[in-house]
Amino acid sequence: MAGKSKIEWNPRLAPARNARRHLPRLAADYFAEARTLLDSTADPAGLHRLRLISKRLRYTLELFRSCYPPGVDERLAALKRVQDLLGDINDAVVASRLIKKMPNSTRMRAHLRANAAEKARQFRVEWQNHFDAPGAESWWTDFLARAA
């Protein structure tokens, strides 16, 4: 998604047809970038980029919701769950940074960092076992390539 999916819509085609042509690749690029991010960082703060690209994919798909059958709602809900989990991690990371200069914040910061690390661990389990389980990417790309 980071520059990989340059979408050039064909103005002569209906939005649904453009969506079917381009959104499967957008989803595939999302999975590729997400896997790269997860492989390259163990730090909970490093997952913020994944949160951002998840939001981008979700919001893009929401724009084309009417171009797809009801199964799109299940996929949007799955993306929302990913975003929420990543948001919880980010909240703990940001809170730890915010209280850094407060007196007597060492224990609270340690607690927040441990919380972020545990949530990051839980996210990775959720990602591997559900969102990116075997066949999950094709569940997305095949669906997005289908006609409404």
C-alpha positions in Angstrom: 0.0 0.0 0.0 2.9 2.3 0.5 3.1 3.4 -3.1 2.5 -0.1 -4.5 -1.1 0.4 -5.4 -1.3 3.2 -7.9 -4.9 3.0 -9.0 -5.9 4.6 -12.2 -9.6 4.5 -12.6 -11.1 4.2 -16.0 -13.7 6.9 -16.2 -15.6 5.0 -19.0 -16.2 2.1 -16.6 -18.8 1.9 -13.8 -17.5 2.3 -10.3 -18.3 -1.4 -9.5 -16.2 -2.5 -12.5 -13.3 -0.3 -11.5 -13.5 -1.6 -8.0 -13.4 -5.2 -9.1 -10.4 -4.4 -11.3 -8.3 -2.5 -8.6 -9.5 -3.4 -5.1 -8.2 -7.0 -5.1 -4.7 -5.7 -5.8 -5.1 -3.1 -3.1 -6.0 -5.8 -0.6 -3.1 -8.0 -1.7 -0.7 -5.1 -1.3 -2.2 -4.5 2.2 -1.5 -8.1 3.2 2.0 -8.0 1.8 2.9 -4.7 3.6 1.3 -5.9 6.9 3.3 -9.1 6.8 6.5 -7.1 6.2 5.7 -4.8 9.1 5.0 -7.7 11.4 8.2 -9.4 10.4 10.3 -6.3 10.8 9.2 -5.1 14.2 8.8 -6.5 17.7 8.2 -3.1 19.2 4.5 -2.3 19.9 5.1 1.3 18.6 6.2 -0.2 15.3 2.7 -1.4 14.7 1.3 2.1 14.3 2.0 2.0 10.5 -0.1 -1.2 10.3 -3.0 0.6 12.0 -2.8 3.4 9.4 -2.8 1.1 6.4 -5.7 -0.9 7.9 -7.7 2.3 8.2 -6.9 3.3 4.7 -8.0 -0.1 3.3 -11.2 0.0 5.4 -12.1 3.5 4.4 -11.5 2.8 0.7 -13.7 -0.3 0.9 -16.4 1.6 2.6 -16.5 4.0 -0.3 -17.3 1.1 -2.6 -19.6 -0.8 -0.2 -22.6 -0.5 -2.5 -20.6 -2.2 -5.3 -20.5 -5.5 -3.4 -22.9 -8.0 -1.9 -23.5 -8.2 1.9 -20.3 -10.2 2.5 -18.4 -6.9 2.3 -19.8 -6.0 5.8 -18.1 -9.1 7.3 -14.8 -8.1 5.8 -15.2 -4.5 7.0 -16.0 -5.8 10.5 -12.8 -7.9 10.4 -10.8 -4.8 9.4 -12.4 -2.8 12.2 -11.4 -5.4 14.7 -7.8 -5.2 13.5 -7.9 -1.4 13.8 -9.4 -1.6 17.3 -6.7 -4.0 18.5 -4.0 -1.8 17.0 -5.6 1.2 18.4 -5.4 -0.3 21.9 -1.7 -0.9 21.4 -1.2 2.6 20.2 -3.1 4.1 23.1 -0.8 2.4 25.6 2.3 3.5 23.7 1.2 7.1 23.5 0.1 7.2 27.1 3.5 6.0 28.2 5.1 8.7 26.2 2.8 11.4 27.5 3.5 10.7 31.2 7.3 10.3 30.6 8.2 13.6 32.3 5.7 13.4 35.1 7.1 12.8 38.6 6.8 9.3 39.9 5.6 7.9 36.6 8.2 5.1 36.3 5.9 2.4 37.5 2.9 3.6 35.5 5.1 3.8 32.4 6.4 0.3 33.0 2.8 -0.9 33.4 1.7 0.8 30.1 4.7 -0.6 28.2 3.9 -4.1 29.5 0.3 -3.6 28.6 1.2 -2.5 25.1 3.5 -5.5 24.7 0.8 -7.9 25.9 -1.7 -6.4 23.5 0.8 -6.6 20.7 1.3 -10.3 21.5 -2.5 -10.8 21.5 -2.8 -9.0 18.2 -0.2 -11.2 16.5 -2.1 -14.3 17.7 -5.3 -12.9 16.3 -3.6 -11.9 13.1 -2.0 -15.3 12.5 -5.0 -17.4 13.6 -7.8 -15.4 12.0 -7.1 -12.4 9.9 -4.1 -13.9 8.0 -4.9 -17.6 8.5 -4.3 -19.8 5.4 -6.8 -18.8 2.7 -7.7 -15.5 4.3 -6.0 -13.3 1.7 -7.9 -15.1 -1.1 -11.1 -14.7 0.9 -10.5 -11.0 0.5 -9.1 -10.8 -3.1 -11.5 -13.3 -4.6 -14.5 -11.5 -3.0 -13.3 -8.1 -4.2 -12.9 -9.4 -7.7 -16.4 -10.8 -7.9 -19.3 -8.9 -9.5 -21.9 -7.5 -7.2 
